Amino acid sequence: MTSSPPSPSASRPARPGPASSRTTPPPGAPAPAPSGEGAAVMLASLAGFDGCFGCGSEAESGLRIRHTGVEDGVVTCEFTVRREHQGAPGLCHGGVLATAMDEALGGAAWLLGNRYVTGRLETDYLAPVPVGSDVHVRAWCTGLDGRKAYLEGEARVGGPDGPVAVRAAGVFIEVPQEHFVPES
Ligand SMILES: CCCCCCCCCCCC(=O)SCCNC(=O)CCNC(=O)[C@H](O)C(C)(C)COP(=O)(O)OP(=O)(O)OC[C@H]1O[C@@H](n2cnc3c(N)ncnc32)[C@H](O)[C@@H]1OP(=O)(O)O
């Protein structure tokens, strides 16, 4: 039930602990080394597609997540909670926050240099996130097992060092390019 990020450093937080047995890498599953090539693949993919509900500039009702960096295998991104993102009055909807975690964990998976889709996503909500908040998300890979990549992440409110509002863990499955449907 517990694991550590592949190579702890100042930019890589201590494991937040959201993972269940289904989102914890099996014993011996290698944690990947950060890959500059993978980052290039991910950024090229992001540059070529504007329709993503998470980060696309053409998705008017989407979150407009801004990818802000990749360092030492950790993907960082952020978005601003708008009025249309509300669930309970004045607070960000949990599904919106799950979308942001999906986006960040997905980005950290694509950083490995292959294409992945979400198989399982687990979220722990630790604090309410008011409308108008800037939400800072980061994610990293904890292990690889065949086509399965294990990811964890966290979202902080107000800044990269703000209080943690969400922690997440997931399993993403590698797929071929043919998995995706060309835009109509
Ligand atoms: C544009 C640039 C963006 C770049 C940045 C990217 C950001 C994107 C973020 C958004 C990502 C998304 O929302 S993706 C959209 C939401 N997700 C989806 O639509 C996925 C829908 N599901 C599927 O298409 C399918 O079920 C697949 C592809 C996941 C698996 O089907 P498959 O290919 O037939 O493979 P299958 O044999 O079933 O499984 C392969 C291995 O994965 C395991 N596995 C399968 N499902 C799961 C699961 N839910 N939880 C755990 N493990 C699982 C199996 O046990 C097996 O392990 P073993 O036997 O090998 O050990």
The ligand as a Gaussian input file, in Angstrom:
#p B3LYP/6-31G(d) Opt

LIG

0 1
 C       -3.548000      14.479000     -26.686000
 C       -2.335000      14.582000     -25.860000
 C       -2.615000      14.448000     -24.398000
 C       -1.351000      14.309000     -23.556000
 C       -1.641000      14.367000     -22.103000
 C       -2.541000      13.272000     -21.699000
 C       -3.622000      13.740000     -20.781000
 C       -4.825000      12.875000     -20.965000
 C       -5.619000      12.736000     -19.697000
 C       -6.977000      12.169000     -19.960000
 C       -6.918000      10.656000     -20.057000
 C       -8.289000      10.090000     -20.237000
 O       -9.246000      10.616000     -19.771000
 S       -8.451000       8.650000     -21.133000
 C      -10.207000       8.443000     -21.293000
 C      -10.821000       7.597000     -20.190000
 N      -10.376000       6.199000     -20.303000
 C      -10.823000       5.434000     -21.300000
 O      -11.576000       5.817000     -22.171000
 C      -10.351000       3.999000     -21.264000
 C      -11.490000       3.039000     -21.582000
 N      -10.998000       1.639000     -21.485000
 C      -10.368000       1.062000     -22.511000
 O      -10.288000       1.616000     -23.626000
 C       -9.832000      -0.329000     -22.285000
 O      -10.492000      -0.927000     -21.194000
 C       -8.294000      -0.278000     -22.023000
 C       -7.557000       0.279000     -23.240000
 C       -7.954000       0.560000     -20.780000
 C       -7.812000      -1.723000     -21.746000
 O       -8.306000      -2.584000     -22.779000
 P       -7.334000      -3.588000     -23.565000
 O       -6.432000      -2.835000     -24.472000
 O       -8.230000      -4.636000     -24.197000
 O       -6.410000      -4.229000     -22.488000
 P       -6.729000      -5.294000     -21.332000
 O       -6.157000      -6.599000     -21.776000
 O       -8.151000      -5.255000     -20.889000
 O       -5.836000      -4.691000     -20.127000
 C       -4.440000      -4.557000     -20.268000
 C       -3.841000      -4.560000     -18.878000
 O       -4.359000      -3.426000     -18.171000
 C       -5.074000      -3.855000     -17.006000
 N       -6.259000      -3.006000     -16.845000
 C       -7.232000      -2.742000     -17.728000
 N       -8.157000      -1.939000     -17.209000
 C       -7.761000      -1.663000     -15.941000
 C       -8.312000      -0.907000     -14.864000
 N       -9.482000      -0.252000     -14.982000
 N       -7.630000      -0.836000     -13.703000
 C       -6.469000      -1.494000     -13.558000
 N       -5.895000      -2.254000     -14.531000
 C       -6.539000      -2.345000     -15.705000
 C       -5.471000      -5.287000     -17.305000
 O       -5.648000      -6.018000     -16.083000
 C       -4.259000      -5.770000     -18.075000
 O       -3.209000      -6.062000     -17.161000
 P       -2.229000      -7.309000     -17.419000
 O       -3.082000      -8.513000     -17.634000
 O       -1.422000      -6.938000     -18.633000
 O       -1.387000      -7.370000     -16.180000

